[in-house]
């Protein structure tokens, strides 16, 4: 059965707001890659809290995505040797 986009099922509020809402909900409900085990298993627990279902890693991130646009810019500024983030197992 093919997956459909989540669409607000009401004629109110205008098309633009319904489209933006459906994009936000799709981002929040999607699965993302875990930075520790590299599997597509990270799901949103609550606003800003993300958990990997495979290895159990709990991390803070954006409200709708684990890594926000500003977070991507900061990661790009610092090379990997300068930001030694060690996730405990």
Secondary structure, 3 states (H helix, E strand, C coil): CCCCCCCCCCCCCCHHHHHHHHHHHHHHHCCEECCCCCCEEEEEEECCEEEECCCCCEEECCCCCCCCHHHHHHHHHCCCCCCCCCCCC
